[in-house]
Amino acid sequence: MEEIAAIQKETDLKMQKTLESLKKDFSRIRTGRATPALLDGVNVDYYGSPAPISQVANISIPDARMIFVQPWEKSMLQAIEKAILSSDLGLNPQNDGNMVRLPIPPLSEERRKDLYKNCRKIAEESKVAMRNIRRDSNERLKKAEKEKVITQDDEKKGLEEIQKITDKNIKQVDEILAVKEKEIMEI
């Protein structure tokens, strides 16, 4: 029974990591609202090596449609501006000599639909990853039964439990997707 519990725990843990990854991916998708997470994937050339913007500047959100990026060193202004322009965020930085302002334009209907499709694709990839985790766990249970480590009844109960864990986590993916879709479609 300890074997089954270990497999179930490991399965749930891997699926939780997949959920965390999904949340992180979704936080990078630009909606009509300003959030510091938009700049998480943007790296700045900091004296020859790439560094996240958050490590070279202070990021603040004064209102729902604006991000302020204030570098700790004024010499970083151009590098930050260049990094934001070269990213695929579609934002136009405004450099005033002290900080970079990033106005967040409202999303067009076409852009909303593209983001919506992209979110669905990312969520589906998470579900596929969870199904792969389930498959691997099921194979481990079947192997344990063949090696007579567990009984057939224990294997059956274990498979049912793995399925419950999978269903629970896939339901969470759908809930996270629904929240993100609502956020995207909000005007």
C-alpha positions, 0 to 999 in steps of 0.5 A: 500500500505504501507503494500506491500512496507514493505513486499517488502523491508523486502524481499529484505533485507533478500535476500541481507543478503543471498547474503552477506552470500554466498559471505562470504562462497565463500571467505573461499573456497581456490582457487590457490590464497592467500587471508587473508579470507582463515583463517577467519574460523580458531580459535586459542587456546588463553589462553584457549579460541578460538580466530580468527587468525586475533585477535592474529596475523598480516596476510599479503600476500607478493605474490599470493601464500604465506600467512604470519602469524606473531603473536603479541606474539611469544608464539602463534606460535605453537598454530597458526601452530596447528590450521592451521594444524587441519583446513580443508584448506589442507595447511602446515604451516612453522614455522621459529621462528618469523612467520608462512609461508603458501605456497598456492599450485596450485590446482590439476584438481580433487581438482578444480572439487570438489571445483566447485561442492561445490560452486554450492552446496552452491549457490543452497542453497542460491537460496533455501533460497531466494525461501523460503523468497519469499514463506513467503512474498507471504504468508504474501501478501495473508494473508493481502488480506484475512484480507482485508488489501489490495485489490486483485489487490494490492496482484497481483501487490505485488506478481509480485514485490516479484517475480522480487526481487527474480529473481534479487537476484537469478541472482546475485547468478548466477553472483557471482557463475560464478566469483568464478568458473572462479577463481577456474578454473584459473590456 
